[in-house]
């Protein structure tokens, strides 16, 4: 289930975000979190499985599209379809807006779409 980020989730969000290759350094991680906390167009979501948050996704919302900037799943939960489920849920929440990717998220989205096409 996808939950909108709250300040009380900050440490969990930073931990999940740190699995992104460009977010490993603390200073960069703090800058990214600041963007999500200060800019209303940048929205961060956490995925909860059972009692634990195991995934994260961050988007920048524009009038006619949204850009997926961050997608991360705890390594111990990878391969369970959580990333794909998060993508499907965010597409529903964005009410048909076009989804765009960044260089960092494009390969993951392509992988999800390929898997979906095979099933």
N, CA, C and O atoms as a GROMACS GRO file, in nm:
protein
  476
    1UNK      N    1   0.083  -0.117   0.000
    1UNK     CA    2   0.000   0.000   0.000
    1UNK      C    3   0.089   0.125   0.000
    1UNK      O    4   0.189   0.130   0.071
    2UNK      N    5   0.051   0.222  -0.079
    2UNK     CA    6   0.129   0.345  -0.096
    2UNK      C    7   0.082   0.452   0.004
    2UNK      O    8  -0.037   0.481   0.014
    3UNK      N    9   0.178   0.510   0.076
    3UNK     CA   10   0.150   0.615   0.174
    3UNK      C   11   0.224   0.742   0.135
    3UNK      O   12   0.340   0.736   0.094
    4UNK      N   13   0.159   0.854   0.148
    4UNK     CA   14   0.223   0.984   0.124
    4UNK      C   15   0.325   1.009   0.235
    4UNK      O   16   0.298   0.979   0.352
    5UNK      N   17   0.439   1.062   0.201
    5UNK     CA   18   0.546   1.092   0.296
    5UNK      C   19   0.500   1.191   0.402
    5UNK      O   20   0.430   1.288   0.372
    6UNK      N   21   0.540   1.165   0.525
    6UNK     CA   22   0.522   1.257   0.638
    6UNK      C   23   0.658   1.272   0.705
    6UNK      O   24   0.742   1.182   0.696
    7UNK      N   25   0.678   1.382   0.771
    7UNK     CA   26   0.807   1.410   0.838
    7UNK      C   27   0.845   1.298   0.936
    7UNK      O   28   0.963   1.270   0.955
    8UNK      N   29   0.745   1.234   0.996
    8UNK     CA   30   0.775   1.125   1.090
    8UNK      C   31   0.836   1.003   1.021
    8UNK      O   32   0.891   0.915   1.088
    9UNK      N   33   0.826   0.996   0.888
    9UNK     CA   34   0.885   0.886   0.810
    9UNK      C   35   1.025   0.920   0.757
    9UNK      O   36   1.081   0.844   0.678
   10UNK      N   37   1.081   1.033   0.800
   10UNK     CA   38   1.204   1.084   0.739
   10UNK      C   39   1.320   0.984   0.740
   10UNK      O   40   1.383   0.964   0.636
   11UNK      N   41   1.348   0.922   0.852
   11UNK     CA   42   1.462   0.829   0.859
   11UNK      C   43   1.440   0.707   0.770
   11UNK      O   44   1.533   0.660   0.705
   12UNK      N   45   1.318   0.657   0.768
   12UNK     CA   46   1.286   0.542   0.681
   12UNK      C   47   1.302   0.583   0.535
   12UNK      O   48   1.361   0.509   0.455
   13UNK      N   49   1.249   0.701   0.500
   13UNK     CA   50   1.259   0.748   0.363
   13UNK      C   51   1.405   0.768   0.321
   13UNK      O   52   1.444   0.730   0.210
   14UNK      N   53   1.484   0.826   0.408
   14UNK     CA   54   1.626   0.847   0.376
   14UNK      C   55   1.697   0.713   0.357
   14UNK      O   56   1.782   0.699   0.269
   15UNK      N   57   1.663   0.615   0.440
   15UNK     CA   58   1.725   0.483   0.425
   15UNK      C   59   1.691   0.420   0.292
   15UNK      O   60   1.779   0.366   0.224
   16UNK      N   61   1.564   0.426   0.252
   16UNK     CA   62   1.523   0.369   0.124
   16UNK      C   63   1.581   0.448   0.007
   16UNK      O   64   1.623   0.389  -0.093
   17UNK      N   65   1.583   0.579   0.019
   17UNK     CA   66   1.638   0.664  -0.087
   17UNK      C   67   1.787   0.639  -0.106
   17UNK      O   68   1.839   0.654  -0.217
   18UNK      N   69   1.856   0.602   0.001
   18UNK     CA   70   2.001   0.580  -0.007
   18UNK      C   71   2.037   0.459  -0.094
   18UNK      O   72   2.154   0.441  -0.128
   19UNK      N   73   1.939   0.375  -0.129
   19UNK     CA   74   1.966   0.264  -0.220
   19UNK      C   75   1.978   0.311  -0.365
   19UNK      O   76   2.024   0.235  -0.450
   20UNK      N   77   1.938   0.436  -0.393
   20UNK     CA   78   1.954   0.492  -0.528
   20UNK      C   79   2.102   0.528  -0.544
   20UNK      O   80   2.161   0.589  -0.455
   21UNK      N   81   2.162   0.490  -0.658
   21UNK     CA   82   2.306   0.513  -0.675
   21UNK      C   83   2.352   0.657  -0.653
   21UNK      O   84   2.458   0.678  -0.594
   22UNK      N   85   2.276   0.756  -0.699
   22UNK     CA   86   2.319   0.895  -0.686
   22UNK      C   87   2.282   0.958  -0.552
   22UNK      O   88   2.308   1.076  -0.530
   23UNK      N   89   2.222   0.881  -0.463
   23UNK     CA   90   2.176   0.933  -0.334
   23UNK      C   91   2.254   0.874  -0.216
   23UNK      O   92   2.207   0.883  -0.103
   24UNK      N   93   2.367   0.816  -0.239
   24UNK     CA   94   2.439   0.746  -0.132
   24UNK      C   95   2.508   0.840  -0.034
   24UNK      O   96   2.522   0.808   0.084
   25UNK      N   97   2.553   0.957  -0.083
   25UNK     CA   98   2.622   1.050   0.005
   25UNK      C   99   2.520   1.125   0.091
   25UNK      O  100   2.417   1.168   0.041
   26UNK      N  101   2.550   1.141   0.219
   26UNK     CA  102   2.458   1.202   0.314
   26UNK      C  103   2.415   1.343   0.272
   26UNK      O  104   2.298   1.377   0.281
   27UNK      N  105   2.510   1.423   0.226
   27UNK     CA  106   2.477   1.561   0.187
   27UNK      C  107   2.378   1.563   0.071
   27UNK      O  108   2.283   1.641   0.073
   28UNK      N  109   2.399   1.479  -0.029
   28UNK     CA  110   2.308   1.472  -0.144
   28UNK      C  111   2.171   1.421  -0.099
   28UNK      O  112   2.068   1.472  -0.143
   29UNK      N  113   2.170   1.324  -0.013
   29UNK     CA  114   2.047   1.267   0.041
   29UNK      C  115   1.966   1.374   0.115
   29UNK      O  116   1.845   1.384   0.098
   30UNK      N  117   2.034   1.454   0.196
   30UNK     CA  118   1.968   1.561   0.269
   30UNK      C  119   1.912   1.667   0.175
   30UNK      O  120   1.803   1.720   0.199
   31UNK      N  121   1.985   1.699   0.068
   31UNK     CA  122   1.937   1.796  -0.030
   31UNK      C  123   1.811   1.744  -0.100
   31UNK      O  124   1.716   1.820  -0.121
   32UNK      N  125   1.811   1.618  -0.135
   32UNK     CA  126   1.695   1.558  -0.202
   32UNK      C  127   1.574   1.559  -0.109
   32UNK      O  128   1.464   1.594  -0.152
   33UNK      N  129   1.594   1.522   0.016
   33UNK     CA  130   1.483   1.523   0.112
   33UNK      C  131   1.428   1.664   0.129
   33UNK      O  132   1.307   1.682   0.142
   34UNK      N  133   1.515   1.762   0.128
   34UNK     CA  134   1.473   1.902   0.142
   34UNK      C  135   1.382   1.942   0.026
   34UNK      O  136   1.283   2.011   0.046
   35UNK      N  137   1.415   1.899  -0.095
   35UNK     CA  138   1.332   1.928  -0.213
   35UNK      C  139   1.192   1.872  -0.193
   35UNK      O  140   1.092   1.941  -0.216
   36UNK      N  141   1.184   1.746  -0.151
   36UNK     CA  142   1.053   1.683  -0.131
   36UNK      C  143   0.974   1.749  -0.018
   36UNK      O  144   0.851   1.756  -0.024
   37UNK      N  145   1.042   1.798   0.083
   37UNK     CA  146   0.972   1.859   0.195
   37UNK      C  147   0.929   2.003   0.167
   37UNK      O  148   0.829   2.049   0.222
   38UNK      N  149   1.002   2.074   0.082
   38UNK     CA  150   0.976   2.216   0.061
   38UNK      C  151   0.896   2.248  -0.065
   38UNK      O  152   0.828   2.351  -0.070
   39UNK      N  153   0.903   2.164  -0.166
   39UNK     CA  154   0.838   2.193  -0.294
   39UNK      C  155   0.711   2.108  -0.308
   39UNK      O  156   0.720   1.986  -0.315
   40UNK      N  157   0.594   2.171  -0.312
   40UNK     CA  158   0.470   2.093  -0.319
   40UNK      C  159   0.453   2.012  -0.449
   40UNK      O  160   0.374   1.918  -0.453
   41UNK      N  161   0.526   2.048  -0.553
   41UNK     CA  162   0.518   1.972  -0.679
   41UNK      C  163   0.598   1.842  -0.672
   41UNK      O  164   0.577   1.752  -0.754
   42UNK      N  165   0.688   1.831  -0.576
   42UNK     CA  166   0.768   1.710  -0.557
   42UNK      C  167   0.703   1.629  -0.446
   42UNK      O  168   0.693   1.674  -0.332
   43UNK      N  169   0.660   1.508  -0.480
   43UNK     CA  170   0.586   1.426  -0.385
   43UNK      C  171   0.657   1.292  -0.364
   43UNK      O  172   0.700   1.226  -0.459
   44UNK      N  173   0.667   1.254  -0.239
   44UNK     CA  174   0.736   1.132  -0.201
   44UNK      C  175   0.634   1.035  -0.141
   44UNK      O  176   0.547   1.075  -0.063
   45UNK      N  177   0.645   0.907  -0.179
   45UNK     CA  178   0.553   0.804  -0.132
   45UNK      C  179   0.633   0.686  -0.080
   45UNK      O  180   0.742   0.656  -0.129
   46UNK      N  181   0.578   0.619   0.020
   46UNK     CA  182   0.640   0.499   0.076
   46UNK      C  183   0.546   0.382   0.059
   46UNK      O  184   0.424   0.398   0.070
   47UNK      N  185   0.601   0.264   0.032
   47UNK     CA  186   0.522   0.142   0.014
   47UNK      C  187   0.536   0.057   0.139
   47UNK      O  188   0.646   0.025   0.182
   48UNK      N  189   0.423   0.020   0.196
   48UNK     CA  190   0.422  -0.059   0.318
   48UNK      C  191   0.378  -0.202   0.287
   48UNK      O  192   0.277  -0.225   0.220
   49UNK      N  193   0.458  -0.296   0.336
   49UNK     CA  194   0.425  -0.438   0.324
   49UNK      C  195   0.422  -0.493   0.465
   49UNK      O  196   0.524  -0.494   0.534
   50UNK      N  197   0.307  -0.538   0.508
   50UNK     CA  198   0.294  -0.583   0.646
   50UNK      C  199   0.312  -0.465   0.739
   50UNK      O  200   0.241  -0.365   0.730
   51UNK      N  201   0.408  -0.476   0.828
   51UNK     CA  202   0.435  -0.369   0.926
   51UNK      C  203   0.548  -0.276   0.882
   51UNK      O  204   0.574  -0.175   0.948
   52UNK      N  205   0.616  -0.309   0.772
   52UNK     CA  206   0.737  -0.237   0.734
   52UNK      C  207   0.721  -0.158   0.604
   52UNK      O  208   0.649  -0.200   0.513
   53UNK      N  209   0.789  -0.045   0.598
   53UNK     CA  210   0.801   0.029   0.472
   53UNK      C  211   0.918  -0.033   0.396
   53UNK      O  212   1.030  -0.037   0.446
   54UNK      N  213   0.892  -0.080   0.275
   54UNK     CA  214   0.995  -0.151   0.199
   54UNK      C  215   1.026  -0.086   0.064
   54UNK      O  216   1.118  -0.129  -0.005
   55UNK      N  217   0.949   0.017   0.026
   55UNK     CA  218   0.972   0.081  -0.102
   55UNK      C  219   0.946   0.230  -0.095
   55UNK      O  220   0.878   0.279  -0.004
   56UNK      N  221   1.001   0.300  -0.192
   56UNK     CA  222   0.986   0.445  -0.197
   56UNK      C  223   0.977   0.489  -0.342
   56UNK      O  224   1.040   0.430  -0.429
   57UNK      N  225   0.899   0.592  -0.366
   57UNK     CA  226   0.894   0.648  -0.499
   57UNK      C  227   0.871   0.796  -0.489
   57UNK      O  228   0.788   0.842  -0.409
   58UNK      N  229   0.944   0.872  -0.571
   58UNK     CA  230   0.934   1.018  -0.569
   58UNK      C  231   0.904   1.071  -0.707
   58UNK      O  232   0.967   1.032  -0.805
   59UNK      N  233   0.806   1.162  -0.712
   59UNK     CA  234   0.764   1.218  -0.841
   59UNK      C  235   0.759   1.370  -0.833
   59UNK      O  236   0.743   1.430  -0.726
   60UNK      N  237   0.773   1.431  -0.950
   60UNK     CA  238   0.752   1.574  -0.966
   60UNK      C  239   0.627   1.588  -1.052
   60UNK      O  240   0.623   1.539  -1.166
   61UNK      N  241   0.525   1.654  -1.000
   61UNK     CA  242   0.396   1.662  -1.068
   61UNK      C  243   0.383   1.795  -1.141
   61UNK      O  244   0.403   1.902  -1.083
   62UNK      N  245   0.349   1.786  -1.269
   62UNK     CA  246   0.323   1.902  -1.352
   62UNK      C  247   0.178   1.898  -1.397
   62UNK      O  248   0.105   1.804  -1.364
   63UNK      N  249   0.136   1.998  -1.471
   63UNK     CA  250  -0.004   2.007  -1.511
   63UNK      C  251  -0.053   1.886  -1.591
   63UNK      O  252  -0.160   1.833  -1.564
   64UNK      N  253   0.027   1.843  -1.689
   64UNK     CA  254  -0.019   1.734  -1.777
   64UNK      C  255   0.063   1.606  -1.767
   64UNK      O  256   0.033   1.508  -1.835
   65UNK      N  257   0.166   1.606  -1.684
   65UNK     CA  258   0.249   1.486  -1.669
   65UNK      C  259   0.313   1.484  -1.530
   65UNK      O  260   0.306   1.581  -1.455
   66UNK      N  261   0.374   1.371  -1.499
   66UNK     CA  262   0.456   1.362  -1.378
   66UNK      C  263   0.585   1.291  -1.415
   66UNK      O  264   0.587   1.204  -1.502
   67UNK      N  265   0.691   1.329  -1.347
   67UNK     CA  266   0.823   1.270  -1.372
   67UNK      C  267   0.864   1.186  -1.253
   67UNK      O  268   0.864   1.233  -1.140
   68UNK      N  269   0.897   1.062  -1.280
   68UNK     CA  270   0.944   0.970  -1.177
   68UNK      C  271   1.094   0.994  -1.155
   68UNK      O  272   1.176   0.961  -1.241
   69UNK      N  273   1.128   1.052  -1.041
   69UNK     CA  274   1.268   1.083  -1.011
   69UNK      C  275   1.336   0.974  -0.929
   69UNK      O  276   1.455   0.949  -0.945
   70UNK      N  277   1.260   0.910  -0.841
   70UNK     CA  278   1.320   0.810  -0.752
   70UNK      C  279   1.228   0.690  -0.740
   70UNK      O  280   1.106   0.703  -0.725
   71UNK      N  281   1.287   0.573  -0.746
   71UNK     CA  282   1.215   0.448  -0.716
   71UNK      C  283   1.317   0.355  -0.650
   71UNK      O  284   1.426   0.331  -0.704
   72UNK      N  285   1.280   0.304  -0.534
   72UNK     CA  286   1.373   0.222  -0.458
   72UNK      C  287   1.297   0.117  -0.378
   72UNK      O  288   1.190   0.145  -0.322
   73UNK      N  289   1.353  -0.003  -0.375
   73UNK     CA  290   1.295  -0.112  -0.296
   73UNK      C  291   1.407  -0.169  -0.209
   73UNK      O  292   1.519  -0.189  -0.256
   74UNK      N  293   1.375  -0.194  -0.084
   74UNK     CA  294   1.471  -0.255   0.007
   74UNK      C  295   1.526  -0.382  -0.060
   74UNK      O  296   1.448  -0.465  -0.107
   75UNK      N  297   1.659  -0.398  -0.064
   75UNK     CA  298   1.717  -0.514  -0.132
   75UNK      C  299   1.662  -0.649  -0.087
   75UNK      O  300   1.654  -0.742  -0.167
   76UNK      N  301   1.624  -0.662   0.039
   76UNK     CA  302   1.572  -0.791   0.086
   76UNK      C  303   1.430  -0.819   0.035
   76UNK      O  304   1.378  -0.928   0.058
   77UNK      N  305   1.369  -0.723  -0.032
   77UNK     CA  306   1.234  -0.742  -0.086
   77UNK      C  307   1.229  -0.729  -0.238
   77UNK      O  308   1.121  -0.725  -0.297
   78UNK      N  309   1.344  -0.722  -0.300
   78UNK     CA  310   1.347  -0.709  -0.447
   78UNK      C  311   1.306  -0.841  -0.512
   78UNK      O  312   1.325  -0.948  -0.455
   79UNK      N  313   1.251  -0.830  -0.629
   79UNK     CA  314   1.205  -0.949  -0.701
   79UNK      C  315   1.066  -0.994  -0.662
   79UNK      O  316   1.019  -1.097  -0.709
   80UNK      N  317   0.998  -0.918  -0.576
   80UNK     CA  318   0.865  -0.953  -0.529
   80UNK      C  319   0.755  -0.876  -0.603
   80UNK      O  320   0.636  -0.892  -0.573
   81UNK      N  321   0.794  -0.792  -0.698
   81UNK     CA  322   0.695  -0.714  -0.773
   81UNK      C  323   0.654  -0.584  -0.706
   81UNK      O  324   0.558  -0.519  -0.748
   82UNK      N  325   0.725  -0.545  -0.601
   82UNK     CA  326   0.690  -0.423  -0.528
   82UNK      C  327   0.710  -0.299  -0.613
   82UNK      O  328   0.625  -0.210  -0.614
   83UNK      N  329   0.820  -0.292  -0.684
   83UNK     CA  330   0.846  -0.177  -0.771
   83UNK      C  331   0.738  -0.161  -0.875
   83UNK      O  332   0.688  -0.050  -0.897
   84UNK      N  333   0.701  -0.268  -0.939
   84UNK     CA  334   0.597  -0.264  -1.041
   84UNK      C  335   0.462  -0.224  -0.979
   84UNK      O  336   0.388  -0.146  -1.039
   85UNK      N  337   0.432  -0.275  -0.861
   85UNK     CA  338   0.307  -0.240  -0.792
   85UNK      C  339   0.305  -0.091  -0.757
   85UNK      O  340   0.201  -0.026  -0.769
   86UNK      N  341   0.419  -0.037  -0.714
   86UNK     CA  342   0.427   0.106  -0.683
   86UNK      C  343   0.402   0.190  -0.807
   86UNK      O  344   0.331   0.291  -0.802
   87UNK      N  345   0.460   0.148  -0.920
   87UNK     CA  346   0.442   0.222  -1.045
   87UNK      C  347   0.295   0.221  -1.087
   87UNK      O  348   0.240   0.324  -1.126
   88UNK      N  349   0.232   0.106  -1.080
   88UNK     CA  350   0.090   0.095  -1.117
   88UNK      C  351   0.004   0.183  -1.027
   88UNK      O  352  -0.088   0.249  -1.075
   89UNK      N  353   0.033   0.184  -0.898
   89UNK     CA  354  -0.046   0.263  -0.803
   89UNK      C  355  -0.028   0.413  -0.827
   89UNK      O  356  -0.125   0.489  -0.821
   90UNK      N  357   0.095   0.456  -0.853
   90UNK     CA  358   0.117   0.600  -0.874
   90UNK      C  359   0.050   0.646  -1.004
   90UNK      O  360   0.000   0.758  -1.012
   91UNK      N  361   0.047   0.559  -1.105
   91UNK     CA  362  -0.022   0.593  -1.229
   91UNK      C  363  -0.171   0.612  -1.203
   91UNK      O  364  -0.233   0.702  -1.260
   92UNK      N  365  -0.229   0.529  -1.118
   92UNK     CA  366  -0.370   0.545  -1.081
   92UNK      C  367  -0.392   0.677  -1.006
   92UNK      O  368  -0.487   0.750  -1.034
   93UNK      N  369  -0.303   0.707  -0.912
   93UNK     CA  370  -0.315   0.829  -0.832
   93UNK      C  371  -0.301   0.956  -0.917
   93UNK      O  372  -0.359   1.059  -0.884
   94UNK      N  373  -0.225   0.948  -1.024
   94UNK     CA  374  -0.201   1.064  -1.110
   94UNK      C  375  -0.310   1.082  -1.216
   94UNK      O  376  -0.297   1.168  -1.304
   95UNK      N  377  -0.415   1.004  -1.209
   95UNK     CA  378  -0.533   1.022  -1.295
   95UNK      C  379  -0.503   1.037  -1.444
   95UNK      O  380  -0.550   1.131  -1.508
   96UNK      N  381  -0.426   0.945  -1.498
   96UNK     CA  382  -0.405   0.943  -1.642
   96UNK      C  383  -0.300   1.040  -1.694
   96UNK      O  384  -0.284   1.051  -1.816
   97UNK      N  385  -0.230   1.111  -1.607
   97UNK     CA  386  -0.123   1.198  -1.654
   97UNK      C  387  -0.012   1.112  -1.714
   97UNK      O  388   0.011   0.999  -1.671
   98UNK      N  389   0.054   1.165  -1.813
   98UNK     CA  390   0.166   1.095  -1.875
   98UNK      C  391   0.280   1.081  -1.775
   98UNK      O  392   0.314   1.176  -1.704
   99UNK      N  393   0.339   0.962  -1.769
   99UNK     CA  394   0.453   0.939  -1.681
   99UNK      C  395   0.582   0.955  -1.760
   99UNK      O  396   0.599   0.894  -1.866
  100UNK      N  397   0.671   1.037  -1.709
  100UNK     CA  398   0.803   1.054  -1.768
  100UNK      C  399   0.908   1.002  -1.670
  100UNK      O  400   0.882   0.991  -1.550
  101UNK      N  401   1.024   0.972  -1.723
  101UNK     CA  402   1.131   0.918  -1.639
  101UNK      C  403   1.254   1.007  -1.648
  101UNK      O  404   1.261   1.099  -1.729
  102UNK      N  405   1.349   0.979  -1.563
  102UNK     CA  406   1.480   1.043  -1.569
  102UNK      C  407   1.580   0.938  -1.619
  102UNK      O  408   1.544   0.822  -1.636
  103UNK      N  409   1.702   0.979  -1.642
  103UNK     CA  410   1.805   0.882  -1.681
  103UNK      C  411   1.818   0.773  -1.576
  103UNK      O  412   1.845   0.657  -1.608
  104UNK      N  413   1.799   0.811  -1.450
  104UNK     CA  414   1.814   0.716  -1.340
  104UNK      C  415   1.699   0.617  -1.328
  104UNK      O  416   1.720   0.504  -1.284
  105UNK      N  417   1.578   0.656  -1.367
  105UNK     CA  418   1.462   0.569  -1.349
  105UNK      C  419   1.415   0.501  -1.478
  105UNK      O  420   1.332   0.411  -1.474
  106UNK      N  421   1.467   0.543  -1.591
  106UNK     CA  422   1.421   0.490  -1.720
  106UNK      C  423   1.438   0.339  -1.734
  106UNK      O  424   1.345   0.270  -1.776
  107UNK      N  425   1.554   0.287  -1.699
  107UNK     CA  426   1.580   0.143  -1.714
  107UNK      C  427   1.485   0.060  -1.628
  107UNK      O  428   1.437  -0.045  -1.670
  108UNK      N  429   1.458   0.108  -1.506
  108UNK     CA  430   1.367   0.034  -1.419
  108UNK      C  431   1.226   0.030  -1.478
  108UNK      O  432   1.162  -0.075  -1.478
  109UNK      N  433   1.180   0.142  -1.528
  109UNK     CA  434   1.046   0.149  -1.587
  109UNK      C  435   1.037   0.059  -1.709
  109UNK      O  436   0.938  -0.012  -1.728
  110UNK      N  437   1.139   0.061  -1.791
  110UNK     CA  438   1.142  -0.026  -1.909
  110UNK      C  439   1.133  -0.173  -1.868
  110UNK      O  440   1.061  -0.251  -1.930
  111UNK      N  441   1.206  -0.209  -1.763
  111UNK     CA  442   1.203  -0.347  -1.711
  111UNK      C  443   1.063  -0.383  -1.662
  111UNK      O  444   1.014  -0.492  -1.690
  112UNK      N  445   0.999  -0.292  -1.591
  112UNK     CA  446   0.862  -0.316  -1.542
  112UNK      C  447   0.765  -0.335  -1.659
  112UNK      O  448   0.680  -0.425  -1.655
  113UNK      N  449   0.776  -0.252  -1.761
  113UNK     CA  450   0.686  -0.260  -1.875
  113UNK      C  451   0.708  -0.391  -1.953
  113UNK      O  452   0.612  -0.451  -2.001
  114UNK      N  453   0.834  -0.433  -1.963
  114UNK     CA  454   0.865  -0.560  -2.031
  114UNK      C  455   0.803  -0.677  -1.955
  114UNK      O  456   0.745  -0.767  -2.016
  115UNK      N  457   0.815  -0.675  -1.822
  115UNK     CA  458   0.757  -0.781  -1.739
  115UNK      C  459   0.606  -0.784  -1.754
  115UNK      O  460   0.546  -0.891  -1.767
  116UNK      N  461   0.546  -0.668  -1.753
  116UNK     CA  462   0.401  -0.656  -1.764
  116UNK      C  463   0.353  -0.708  -1.899
  116UNK      O  464   0.249  -0.773  -1.908
  117UNK      N  465   0.429  -0.680  -2.003
  117UNK     CA  466   0.392  -0.725  -2.138
  117UNK      C  467   0.400  -0.877  -2.151
  117UNK      O  468   0.327  -0.937  -2.229
  118UNK      N  469   0.490  -0.939  -2.074
  118UNK     CA  470   0.506  -1.085  -2.079
  118UNK      C  471   0.399  -1.160  -2.001
  118UNK      O  472   0.379  -1.279  -2.024
  119UNK      N  473   0.330  -1.092  -1.910
  119UNK     CA  474   0.229  -1.162  -1.830
  119UNK      C  475   0.091  -1.149  -1.887
  119UNK      O  476  -0.005  -1.203  -1.831
   0.00000   0.00000   0.00000
